[in-house]
Amino acid sequence: MSTLNINRIYLAGCVSDYMKTITSSNVSLQTKLSLMILVLLFGVLLILGIIFTDLYSSNLEEQMGERALNVSQSVAMMPAVVEAMESDNPTAAIQPIVEEIRVRTGAEFIVVGDQDGIRVAHPIADRIGQHMVGGDSQRALHDGDSYVSKAEGSLGSSLRGKTPIVANGEILGIVSVGFLIEDIEKKINRFELKVASVVAGILIIGLVGGFLIARNVKKSIFGLEPGEISAMYLQRNAILETIREGIISVDSSGKITLANQEAYKLLDRDNKNDLVGEDIISALPSTRMMEVLASGKSHHDHEIRIGKNAVIVNRIPIIQHEEITGVVSSFRRKTEIEELSRQLSQVQSYAKVLRSQTHEYSNKLYTILGLIQLGSSDEAIELIHRETVGYQEVVELLINTVPNATISALLLGKYNRAHELRVDFTIDDESSMSDLPHHIEAEKIVTVLGNLIDNAMEAVIADSNKKRKVHLFLTDLGNDLIFEIEDSGPGIKEEWLDQMFERGFSSKNGEDRGIGLYLVKNTLDNIGGTITISKSRYNGAAFTVFIPKGEQKHG
């Protein structure tokens, strides 16, 4: 096997080892990039080296063959050689001539043979008179051709130039000039060493350059590895989809680069109509994200309208290398925020009620203790019975008629609140709410009932001239869920009817008013429900709510 082929096999093995190293999952990104650049450069240089070496090898052989042929032709046409071949002792005349030419031309041998292929001149005198070997002389001796051939001679494998010696149209003999293949391969190997040296130098430069490039790339991605980046990407998507707020980000040109599912819902856009790549002004004309992009100042808790929804918006610039490269905006329906605020207020209110009840029950316990100590056990039993019988009846009614724990808890809480406020809050014995459809969230019912009951209690407390009475009837018979809340308050004036459910409208004085009925109307609109207002049997107001059991499809 030639040295050239051995070198190629070795280099191919090196490339294979490099590829195994690169594909290893334990290798850092910086090392992978460096090795990839090095392997790419190595591969290109390897291919170029092989091509150049092959070209050099073929050109060298061609040149050496032409050189051997030219020398053989020159010797064959020398008059002294032709005359000597016609003499009886050609060796004496030809041997000195061809030896001198051989030394000057650097040929490995110059052999002259007669028309029978018997040597008359040879670099080794002992071989004169013997037949020429190699089997490649027939064309010159029989056909008179001059040519280049490869053959195994007495001195080894060689590249030969063959030319016939001709005089007066007669072939007198043959001149064979040769260069050993071994010598040609040595020249090729020297060329390969030069090429390898150049390749090694370029690879060292490439390794340093690849390291610097890889370090810069690693720095630009904050030193993260590919696995970490993919994990962060998946985590980011999961986080964005679990956030209840709409999220939209834009780049420095105002093009949308990211939008989560909640953003699509708020903008009333289909997922198939991708927002990414769209201009933010065309997608959301009322936005002020371009203003943040220009000024770099954040906007917090701004209110805008998106379609029919009032939303609270926050806008924050994305700053990279002290330059604004984009803006992120988050927005959430204002009704949700107000509902959370109202629920928090209710929790705080419940806490106050519980503290009051604790104080009240402590007094009653001391009263019972005193009656027992005085021996008035009958009075103590009567007091205990009065305190527990009404509460127990309500609990049993809720267990039997309202299986949903969330709604039952709300009504029980309202009962306790009414008891604290000295309001007679009753639930109709004919009530039934066991068929709550799965697509209607209990929290929606809580919002509707809670606000309407609170509104009724406030109405009866404000009217001190009447008995404080609030009555609830609820039923799931038929195709609708029906809730009716009646009170003994002053009722609803006719001029209020058109604006009862507008945000901020209230017939009562004080801050944070006009939210409850607004939330009721918004919630009912979301689930396809309706509400009517009439006069109650107690000469107050009666609110009746109808919620279809069938799932509503919104266009």
SEKOLBA-8169 format. One record per residue (C-alpha): residue number from 1; residue in three letters; x, y, z. Coordinates in pm, whole numbers. Example, Ala and Ser with C-alpha at 12.3 -4.5 7.8 and 13.67 -1.06 7.14 Angstrom:
1 | ALA | 1230 | -450 | 780
2 | SER | 1367 | -106 | 714
END
This chain:
1 | MET | 0 | 0 | 0
2 | SER | 143 | 341 | -99
3 | THR | 234 | 608 | 157
4 | LEU | -25 | 839 | 0
5 | ASN | -308 | 592 | 66
6 | ILE | -186 | 524 | 422
7 | ASN | -192 | 899 | 496
8 | ARG | -545 | 930 | 358
9 | ILE | -671 | 644 | 576
10 | TYR | -508 | 799 | 882
11 | LEU | -666 | 1140 | 814
12 | ALA | -1008 | 982 | 761
13 | GLY | -972 | 810 | 1100
14 | CYS | -888 | 1143 | 1262
15 | VAL | -1203 | 1299 | 1115
16 | SER | -1413 | 1008 | 1245
17 | ASP | -1271 | 1052 | 1596
18 | TYR | -1344 | 1424 | 1586
19 | MET | -1706 | 1362 | 1482
20 | LYS | -1755 | 1119 | 1773
21 | THR | -1622 | 1384 | 2010
22 | ILE | -1847 | 1655 | 1869
23 | THR | -2164 | 1447 | 1894
24 | SER | -2095 | 1356 | 2256
25 | SER | -2363 | 1507 | 2484
26 | ASN | -2105 | 1575 | 2755
27 | VAL | -1915 | 1828 | 2544
28 | SER | -1987 | 2197 | 2607
29 | LEU | -2124 | 2425 | 2334
30 | GLN | -1801 | 2622 | 2316
31 | THR | -1599 | 2305 | 2268
32 | LYS | -1847 | 2171 | 2011
33 | LEU | -1834 | 2492 | 1807
34 | SER | -1455 | 2498 | 1820
35 | LEU | -1433 | 2135 | 1709
36 | MET | -1697 | 2183 | 1438
37 | ILE | -1505 | 2476 | 1292
38 | LEU | -1182 | 2277 | 1319
39 | VAL | -1336 | 1967 | 1157
40 | LEU | -1490 | 2175 | 878
41 | LEU | -1160 | 2346 | 812
42 | PHE | -975 | 2015 | 840
43 | GLY | -1216 | 1850 | 595
44 | VAL | -1179 | 2129 | 340
45 | LEU | -801 | 2123 | 370
46 | LEU | -797 | 1744 | 353
47 | ILE | -996 | 1744 | 28
48 | LEU | -781 | 2020 | -120
49 | GLY | -464 | 1839 | -9
50 | ILE | -577 | 1514 | -171
51 | ILE | -671 | 1695 | -492
52 | PHE | -341 | 1885 | -508
53 | THR | -141 | 1572 | -423
54 | ASP | -319 | 1373 | -694
55 | LEU | -260 | 1652 | -944
56 | TYR | 106 | 1676 | -843
57 | SER | 149 | 1297 | -863
58 | SER | -8 | 1268 | -1207
59 | ASN | 177 | 1573 | -1339
60 | LEU | 506 | 1447 | -1198
61 | GLU | 463 | 1106 | -1360
62 | GLU | 367 | 1269 | -1689
63 | GLN | 669 | 1501 | -1677
64 | MET | 909 | 1220 | -1582
65 | GLY | 766 | 1001 | -1861
66 | GLU | 807 | 1279 | -2118
67 | ARG | 1155 | 1346 | -1988
68 | ALA | 1250 | 978 | -2023
69 | LEU | 1099 | 967 | -2373
70 | ASN | 1281 | 1286 | -2483
71 | VAL | 1616 | 1153 | -2358
72 | SER | 1560 | 817 | -2531
73 | GLN | 1471 | 993 | -2858
74 | SER | 1778 | 1215 | -2833
75 | VAL | 2007 | 916 | -2774
76 | ALA | 1844 | 713 | -3054
77 | MET | 1904 | 992 | -3307
78 | MET | 2268 | 1053 | -3216
79 | PRO | 2486 | 970 | -3523
80 | ALA | 2751 | 811 | -3301
81 | VAL | 2495 | 572 | -3156
82 | VAL | 2355 | 485 | -3502
83 | GLU | 2705 | 423 | -3642
84 | ALA | 2799 | 214 | -3339
85 | MET | 2490 | -3 | -3383
86 | GLU | 2602 | -77 | -3739
87 | SER | 2950 | -181 | -3620
88 | ASP | 3061 | -516 | -3491
89 | ASN | 3130 | -394 | -3134
90 | PRO | 2868 | -129 | -3044
91 | THR | 2922 | -157 | -2668
92 | ALA | 3265 | 4 | -2671
93 | ALA | 3133 | 314 | -2846
94 | ILE | 2785 | 348 | -2691
95 | GLN | 2849 | 265 | -2321
96 | PRO | 3057 | 580 | -2243
97 | ILE | 2815 | 805 | -2430
98 | VAL | 2495 | 688 | -2258
99 | GLU | 2656 | 679 | -1913
100 | GLU | 2757 | 1043 | -1944
101 | ILE | 2405 | 1134 | -2058
102 | ARG | 2250 | 930 | -1772
103 | VAL | 2452 | 1114 | -1512
104 | ARG | 2367 | 1456 | -1659
105 | THR | 1992 | 1387 | -1693
106 | GLY | 1951 | 1214 | -1356
107 | ALA | 1796 | 906 | -1511
108 | GLU | 1813 | 583 | -1315
109 | PHE | 1926 | 393 | -1624
110 | ILE | 1983 | 423 | -1999
111 | VAL | 1982 | 84 | -2167
112 | VAL | 2055 | 25 | -2536
113 | GLY | 1956 | -301 | -2698
114 | ASP | 2000 | -448 | -3046
115 | GLN | 1719 | -554 | -3276
116 | ASP | 1689 | -880 | -3082
117 | GLY | 1654 | -704 | -2744
118 | ILE | 2007 | -795 | -2632
119 | ARG | 2166 | -527 | -2414
120 | VAL | 2465 | -348 | -2568
121 | ALA | 2477 | -76 | -2299
122 | HIS | 2369 | -86 | -1933
123 | PRO | 2465 | 101 | -1610
124 | ILE | 2575 | -235 | -1468
125 | ALA | 2837 | -376 | -1703
126 | ASP | 2778 | -739 | -1596
127 | ARG | 2427 | -725 | -1746
128 | ILE | 2547 | -628 | -2094
129 | GLY | 2476 | -905 | -2338
130 | GLN | 2168 | -1022 | -2154
131 | HIS | 1808 | -988 | -2276
132 | MET | 1621 | -673 | -2179
133 | VAL | 1346 | -747 | -1919
134 | GLY | 1001 | -600 | -1863
135 | GLY | 833 | -723 | -2180
136 | ASP | 758 | -370 | -2301
137 | SER | 1009 | -339 | -2590
138 | GLN | 817 | -514 | -2868
139 | ARG | 631 | -210 | -2995
140 | ALA | 953 | -20 | -3048
141 | LEU | 1143 | -312 | -3208
142 | HIS | 863 | -443 | -3429
143 | ASP | 643 | -136 | -3497
144 | GLY | 901 | 142 | -3459
145 | ASP | 689 | 333 | -3202
146 | SER | 820 | 570 | -2937
147 | TYR | 623 | 558 | -2610
148 | VAL | 621 | 569 | -2230
149 | SER | 554 | 256 | -2022
150 | LYS | 565 | 119 | -1668
151 | ALA | 734 | -215 | -1610
152 | GLU | 933 | -420 | -1363
153 | GLY | 1297 | -431 | -1476
154 | SER | 1620 | -563 | -1336
155 | LEU | 1661 | -245 | -1127
156 | GLY | 1301 | -243 | -1001
157 | SER | 968 | -95 | -1106
158 | SER | 1029 | 204 | -1330
159 | LEU | 876 | 459 | -1565
160 | ARG | 1039 | 417 | -1907
161 | GLY | 1075 | 603 | -2232
162 | LYS | 1121 | 366 | -2530
163 | THR | 1251 | 476 | -2875
164 | PRO | 1377 | 260 | -3170
165 | ILE | 1717 | 325 | -3334
166 | VAL | 1647 | 356 | -3705
167 | ALA | 1883 | 389 | -3999
168 | ASN | 1774 | 395 | -4363
169 | GLY | 1428 | 275 | -4257
170 | GLU | 1570 | -27 | -4076
171 | ILE | 1528 | -78 | -3698
172 | LEU | 1877 | -142 | -3562
173 | GLY | 1792 | -146 | -3191
174 | ILE | 1616 | 28 | -2900
175 | VAL | 1698 | 293 | -2638
176 | SER | 1523 | 262 | -2298
177 | VAL | 1555 | 548 | -2046
178 | GLY | 1397 | 496 | -1704
179 | PHE | 1324 | 658 | -1368
180 | LEU | 1242 | 433 | -1070
181 | ILE | 886 | 455 | -935
182 | GLU | 1037 | 454 | -588
183 | ASP | 1220 | 781 | -663
184 | ILE | 901 | 936 | -799
185 | GLU | 710 | 836 | -482
186 | LYS | 983 | 994 | -268
187 | LYS | 928 | 1323 | -448
188 | ILE | 551 | 1287 | -396
189 | ASN | 605 | 1216 | -25
190 | ARG | 820 | 1527 | 10
191 | PHE | 539 | 1727 | -150
192 | GLU | 288 | 1569 | 90
193 | LEU | 502 | 1671 | 386
194 | LYS | 501 | 2030 | 263
195 | VAL | 124 | 2018 | 216
196 | ALA | 79 | 1864 | 564
197 | SER | 293 | 2139 | 716
198 | VAL | 80 | 2408 | 552
199 | VAL | -241 | 2229 | 663
200 | ALA | -112 | 2200 | 1020
201 | GLY | -32 | 2571 | 1028
202 | ILE | -375 | 2663 | 895
203 | LEU | -541 | 2425 | 1144
204 | ILE | -362 | 2590 | 1435
205 | ILE | -481 | 2930 | 1314
206 | GLY | -830 | 2784 | 1262
207 | LEU | -833 | 2633 | 1612
208 | VAL | -751 | 2969 | 1769
209 | GLY | -1006 | 3145 | 1548
210 | GLY | -1269 | 2880 | 1618
211 | PHE | -1212 | 2914 | 1991
212 | LEU | -1256 | 3292 | 1975
213 | ILE | -1569 | 3262 | 1761
214 | ALA | -1717 | 2995 | 1991
215 | ARG | -1643 | 3204 | 2299
216 | ASN | -1814 | 3506 | 2142
217 | VAL | -2118 | 3294 | 2049
218 | LYS | -2135 | 3150 | 2402
219 | LYS | -2113 | 3501 | 2546
220 | SER | -2397 | 3622 | 2322
221 | ILE | -2631 | 3348 | 2461
222 | PHE | -2535 | 3430 | 2821
223 | GLY | -2317 | 3121 | 2865
224 | LEU | -2608 | 2878 | 2829
225 | GLU | -2579 | 2529 | 2686
226 | PRO | -2820 | 2402 | 2412
227 | GLY | -2997 | 2174 | 2659
228 | GLU | -3047 | 2463 | 2899
229 | ILE | -3176 | 2685 | 2618
230 | SER | -3430 | 2423 | 2502
231 | ALA | -3544 | 2364 | 2862
232 | MET | -3584 | 2738 | 2917
233 | TYR | -3778 | 2768 | 2591
234 | LEU | -4022 | 2495 | 2697
235 | GLN | -4052 | 2645 | 3045
236 | ARG | -4115 | 2989 | 2897
237 | ASN | -4396 | 2856 | 2676
238 | ALA | -4551 | 2669 | 2968
239 | ILE | -4533 | 2978 | 3190
240 | LEU | -4683 | 3204 | 2923
241 | GLU | -4977 | 2969 | 2871
242 | THR | -5050 | 2935 | 3245
243 | ILE | -5052 | 3312 | 3304
244 | ARG | -5404 | 3455 | 3317
245 | GLU | -5280 | 3779 | 3163
246 | GLY | -5236 | 3845 | 2793
247 | ILE | -4871 | 3885 | 2694
248 | ILE | -4744 | 4048 | 2374
249 | SER | -4387 | 4147 | 2288
250 | VAL | -4260 | 4348 | 1993
251 | ASP | -3915 | 4407 | 1845
252 | SER | -3748 | 4740 | 1773
253 | SER | -3949 | 4782 | 1452
254 | GLY | -4286 | 4725 | 1620
255 | LYS | -4337 | 4373 | 1482
256 | ILE | -4499 | 4121 | 1717
257 | THR | -4251 | 3853 | 1825
258 | LEU | -4459 | 3671 | 2086
259 | ALA | -4824 | 3638 | 2193
260 | ASN | -4973 | 3386 | 2436
261 | GLN | -5317 | 3222 | 2420
262 | GLU | -5479 | 3478 | 2650
263 | ALA | -5363 | 3756 | 2416
264 | TYR | -5531 | 3580 | 2124
265 | LYS | -5854 | 3556 | 2326
266 | LEU | -5852 | 3922 | 2429
267 | LEU | -5785 | 4032 | 2072
268 | ASP | -6054 | 3792 | 1948
269 | ARG | -5808 | 3630 | 1709
270 | ASP | -5797 | 3271 | 1586
271 | ASN | -5475 | 3078 | 1654
272 | LYS | -5456 | 2998 | 1282
273 | ASN | -5426 | 3371 | 1213
274 | ASP | -5079 | 3404 | 1363
275 | LEU | -5001 | 3737 | 1529
276 | VAL | -4625 | 3684 | 1515
277 | GLY | -4472 | 3907 | 1248
278 | GLU | -4773 | 4139 | 1231
279 | ASP | -4734 | 4512 | 1300
280 | ILE | -4856 | 4591 | 1652
281 | ILE | -5044 | 4901 | 1532
282 | SER | -5257 | 4695 | 1292
283 | ALA | -5322 | 4426 | 1556
284 | LEU | -5389 | 4668 | 1844
285 | PRO | -5451 | 5025 | 1723
286 | SER | -5499 | 5165 | 2076
287 | THR | -5160 | 5047 | 2199
288 | ARG | -4890 | 5280 | 2330
289 | MET | -4610 | 5026 | 2299
290 | MET | -4442 | 5233 | 2026
291 | GLU | -4432 | 5525 | 2270
292 | VAL | -4247 | 5305 | 2522
293 | LEU | -4018 | 5189 | 2241
294 | ALA | -3927 | 5551 | 2165
295 | SER | -3897 | 5682 | 2521
296 | GLY | -3779 | 5375 | 2712
297 | LYS | -4013 | 5463 | 2999
298 | SER | -4236 | 5195 | 3149
299 | HIS | -4614 | 5227 | 3174
300 | HIS | -4789 | 5074 | 3473
301 | ASP | -5160 | 5007 | 3536
302 | HIS | -5289 | 5204 | 3236
303 | GLU | -5651 | 5144 | 3134
304 | ILE | -5746 | 5091 | 2767
305 | ARG | -6030 | 4924 | 2581
306 | ILE | -5980 | 4619 | 2359
307 | GLY | -6306 | 4558 | 2180
308 | LYS | -6576 | 4546 | 2448
309 | ASN | -6330 | 4476 | 2729
310 | ALA | -6173 | 4732 | 2959
311 | VAL | -5819 | 4608 | 3039
312 | ILE | -5539 | 4713 | 3269
313 | VAL | -5207 | 4731 | 3082
314 | ASN | -4841 | 4731 | 3183
315 | ARG | -4567 | 4804 | 2928
316 | ILE | -4196 | 4750 | 2995
317 | PRO | -3906 | 4814 | 2751
318 | ILE | -3655 | 4538 | 2672
319 | ILE | -3305 | 4681 | 2710
320 | GLN | -2998 | 4500 | 2578
321 | HIS | -2649 | 4651 | 2578
322 | GLU | -2805 | 4985 | 2682
323 | GLU | -3027 | 4984 | 2372
324 | ILE | -3404 | 4939 | 2357
325 | THR | -3461 | 4626 | 2149
326 | GLY | -3832 | 4577 | 2212
327 | VAL | -4128 | 4611 | 2447
328 | VAL | -4331 | 4359 | 2650
329 | SER | -4692 | 4437 | 2736
330 | SER | -4919 | 4250 | 2975
331 | PHE | -5292 | 4314 | 3000
332 | ARG | -5582 | 4171 | 3197
333 | ARG | -5955 | 4234 | 3200
334 | LYS | -6040 | 4504 | 3448
335 | THR | -6347 | 4313 | 3562
336 | GLU | -6127 | 4026 | 3681
337 | ILE | -5908 | 4262 | 3882
338 | GLU | -6215 | 4432 | 4030
339 | GLU | -6364 | 4093 | 4112
340 | LEU | -6046 | 3992 | 4292
341 | SER | -6051 | 4321 | 4480
342 | ARG | -6414 | 4269 | 4574
343 | GLN | -6349 | 3913 | 4688
344 | LEU | -6063 | 4036 | 4903
345 | SER | -6291 | 4299 | 5052
346 | GLN | -6548 | 4028 | 5122
347 | VAL | -6284 | 3814 | 5292
348 | GLN | -6187 | 4110 | 5508
349 | SER | -6555 | 4168 | 5582
350 | TYR | -6602 | 3801 | 5677
351 | ALA | -6307 | 3826 | 5910
352 | LYS | -6468 | 4121 | 6086
353 | VAL | -6795 | 3929 | 6112
354 | LEU | -6618 | 3629 | 6260
355 | ARG | -6451 | 3849 | 6521
356 | SER | -6789 | 3999 | 6607
357 | GLN | -6952 | 3656 | 6624
358 | THR | -6672 | 3531 | 6846
359 | HIS | -6736 | 3816 | 7084
360 | GLU | -7114 | 3762 | 7067
361 | TYR | -7093 | 3386 | 7126
362 | SER | -6853 | 3441 | 7413
363 | ASN | -7117 | 3657 | 7582
364 | LYS | -7383 | 3393 | 7521
365 | LEU | -7161 | 3119 | 7657
366 | TYR | -7104 | 3322 | 7973
367 | THR | -7482 | 3374 | 7992
368 | ILE | -7543 | 2997 | 7964
369 | LEU | -7274 | 2934 | 8228
370 | GLY | -7443 | 3182 | 8462
371 | LEU | -7786 | 3025 | 8414
372 | ILE | -7643 | 2678 | 8491
373 | GLN | -7468 | 2809 | 8804
374 | LEU | -7795 | 2971 | 8918
375 | GLY | -7975 | 2642 | 8864
376 | SER | -8188 | 2776 | 8579
377 | SER | -8117 | 2485 | 8349
378 | ASP | -8446 | 2512 | 8162
379 | GLU | -8370 | 2872 | 8063
380 | ALA | -8019 | 2768 | 7955
381 | ILE | -8157 | 2486 | 7736
382 | GLU | -8412 | 2722 | 7578
383 | LEU | -8138 | 2977 | 7497
384 | ILE | -7919 | 2709 | 7337
385 | HIS | -8216 | 2580 | 7134
386 | ARG | -8302 | 2930 | 7007
387 | GLU | -7942 | 2989 | 6893
388 | THR | -7894 | 2657 | 6714
389 | VAL | -8225 | 2563 | 6562
390 | GLY | -8233 | 2834 | 6293
391 | TYR | -7870 | 2778 | 6190
392 | GLN | -7915 | 2399 | 6177
393 | GLU | -8223 | 2433 | 5957
394 | VAL | -8029 | 2644 | 5708
395 | VAL | -7739 | 2397 | 5703
396 | GLU | -7972 | 2103 | 5641
397 | LEU | -8157 | 2294 | 5368
398 | LEU | -7830 | 2376 | 5189
399 | ILE | -7706 | 2017 | 5215
400 | ASN | -8029 | 1886 | 5062
401 | THR | -8087 | 2150 | 4794
402 | VAL | -7741 | 2283 | 4697
403 | PRO | -7483 | 2001 | 4669
404 | ASN | -7219 | 2235 | 4525
405 | ALA | -6987 | 2315 | 4817
406 | THR | -6878 | 2654 | 4682
407 | ILE | -7231 | 2788 | 4640
408 | SER | -7343 | 2637 | 4974
409 | ALA | -7050 | 2800 | 5152
410 | LEU | -7140 | 3135 | 5000
411 | LEU | -7504 | 3114 | 5111
412 | LEU | -7408 | 2998 | 5460
413 | GLY | -7165 | 3287 | 5486
414 | LYS | -7435 | 3531 | 5371
415 | TYR | -7673 | 3381 | 5630
416 | ASN | -7419 | 3446 | 5906
417 | ARG | -7360 | 3796 | 5776
418 | ALA | -7734 | 3867 | 5772
419 | HIS | -7764 | 3736 | 6128
420 | GLU | -7490 | 3975 | 6235
421 | LEU | -7660 | 4269 | 6059
422 | ARG | -7999 | 4177 | 6205
423 | VAL | -8136 | 4101 | 5858
424 | ASP | -8393 | 3824 | 5818
425 | PHE | -8232 | 3627 | 5535
426 | THR | -8433 | 3324 | 5428
427 | ILE | -8393 | 3059 | 5159
428 | ASP | -8711 | 2924 | 5005
429 | ASP | -8792 | 2568 | 5112
430 | GLU | -8886 | 2481 | 4752
431 | SER | -8536 | 2569 | 4626
432 | SER | -8330 | 2316 | 4431
433 | MET | -7987 | 2353 | 4271
434 | SER | -7853 | 2001 | 4215
435 | ASP | -7812 | 2018 | 3835
436 | LEU | -7531 | 2268 | 3784
437 | PRO | -7393 | 2217 | 3426
438 | HIS | -7022 | 2132 | 3408
439 | HIS | -6943 | 2421 | 3174
440 | ILE | -7075 | 2683 | 3419
441 | GLU | -6812 | 2758 | 3681
442 | ALA | -6938 | 2776 | 4037
443 | GLU | -6732 | 3092 | 4084
444 | LYS | -6951 | 3265 | 3823
445 | ILE | -7263 | 3178 | 4024
446 | VAL | -7087 | 3299 | 4340
447 | THR | -7017 | 3635 | 4174
448 | VAL | -7380 | 3678 | 4067
449 | LEU | -7546 | 3560 | 4390
450 | GLY | -7293 | 3720 | 4623
451 | ASN | -7328 | 4067 | 4471
452 | LEU | -7708 | 4052 | 4444
453 | ILE | -7749 | 3935 | 4807
454 | ASP | -7507 | 4204 | 4928
455 | ASN | -7698 | 4463 | 4727
456 | ALA | -8028 | 4348 | 4882
457 | MET | -7886 | 4358 | 5237
458 | GLU | -7751 | 4707 | 5185
459 | ALA | -8092 | 4815 | 5054
460 | VAL | -8285 | 4688 | 5357
461 | ILE | -8031 | 4825 | 5605
462 | ALA | -8056 | 5170 | 5441
463 | ASP | -8437 | 5171 | 5482
464 | SER | -8484 | 5184 | 5860
465 | ASN | -8863 | 5222 | 5837
466 | LYS | -8927 | 4862 | 5729
467 | LYS | -8854 | 4515 | 5854
468 | ARG | -8520 | 4393 | 5718
469 | LYS | -8617 | 4105 | 5494
470 | VAL | -8419 | 3931 | 5215
471 | HIS | -8554 | 3616 | 5049
472 | LEU | -8374 | 3384 | 4804
473 | PHE | -8532 | 3133 | 4571
474 | LEU | -8322 | 2917 | 4339
475 | THR | -8421 | 2638 | 4104
476 | ASP | -8267 | 2426 | 3827
477 | LEU | -8596 | 2286 | 3693
478 | GLY | -8642 | 2332 | 3319
479 | ASN | -8383 | 2458 | 3073
480 | ASP | -8251 | 2746 | 3287
481 | LEU | -8094 | 2805 | 3624
482 | ILE | -8319 | 3062 | 3796
483 | PHE | -8225 | 3280 | 4096
484 | GLU | -8466 | 3529 | 4252
485 | ILE | -8356 | 3769 | 4525
486 | GLU | -8628 | 3977 | 4691
487 | ASP | -8583 | 4246 | 4954
488 | SER | -8795 | 4479 | 5163
489 | GLY | -8591 | 4786 | 5076
490 | PRO | -8706 | 5108 | 4909
491 | GLY | -8715 | 4945 | 4563
492 | ILE | -8570 | 5069 | 4233
493 | LYS | -8671 | 5404 | 4088
494 | GLU | -8780 | 5390 | 3726
495 | GLU | -8523 | 5648 | 3615
496 | TRP | -8244 | 5425 | 3747
497 | LEU | -8333 | 5122 | 3536
498 | ASP | -8132 | 5225 | 3226
499 | GLN | -7810 | 5276 | 3421
500 | MET | -7838 | 5023 | 3704
501 | PHE | -7565 | 4798 | 3560
502 | GLU | -7321 | 5068 | 3450
503 | ARG | -6989 | 5078 | 3626
504 | GLY | -6979 | 5345 | 3896
505 | PHE | -7356 | 5395 | 3925
506 | SER | -7494 | 5367 | 4278
507 | SER | -7793 | 5503 | 4469
508 | LYS | -7583 | 5498 | 4787
509 | ASN | -7312 | 5737 | 4898
510 | GLY | -6953 | 5640 | 4964
511 | GLU | -6638 | 5525 | 4784
512 | ASP | -6599 | 5202 | 4585
513 | ARG | -6966 | 5198 | 4490
514 | GLY | -7131 | 5092 | 4164
515 | ILE | -6919 | 4780 | 4108
516 | GLY | -7137 | 4491 | 4229
517 | LEU | -7420 | 4510 | 3974
518 | TYR | -7167 | 4592 | 3699
519 | LEU | -6982 | 4266 | 3777
520 | VAL | -7312 | 4076 | 3783
521 | LYS | -7404 | 4200 | 3434
522 | ASN | -7056 | 4127 | 3292
523 | THR | -7056 | 3777 | 3438
524 | LEU | -7401 | 3702 | 3298
525 | ASP | -7299 | 3832 | 2955
526 | ASN | -7002 | 3593 | 2958
527 | ILE | -7217 | 3286 | 3032
528 | GLY | -7521 | 3389 | 2825
529 | GLY | -7747 | 3482 | 3120
530 | THR | -8003 | 3759 | 3163
531 | ILE | -8142 | 3958 | 3458
532 | THR | -8474 | 4134 | 3517
533 | ILE | -8585 | 4381 | 3783
534 | SER | -8936 | 4400 | 3930
535 | LYS | -9119 | 4486 | 4251
536 | SER | -9094 | 4227 | 4527
537 | ARG | -9375 | 4092 | 4747
538 | TYR | -9221 | 4296 | 5030
539 | ASN | -9260 | 4621 | 4825
540 | GLY | -8888 | 4633 | 4761
541 | ALA | -8683 | 4516 | 4462
542 | ALA | -8681 | 4171 | 4307
543 | PHE | -8387 | 4064 | 4087
544 | THR | -8448 | 3753 | 3876
545 | VAL | -8155 | 3582 | 3697
546 | PHE | -8189 | 3331 | 3411
547 | ILE | -7886 | 3125 | 3303
548 | PRO | -7931 | 2872 | 3018
549 | LYS | -7810 | 2522 | 3102
550 | GLY | -7697 | 2460 | 2745
551 | GLU | -7341 | 2561 | 2653
552 | GLN | -7337 | 2896 | 2472
553 | LYS | -7134 | 2946 | 2153
554 | HIS | -6985 | 3289 | 2105
555 | GLY | -6917 | 3411 | 1752
END
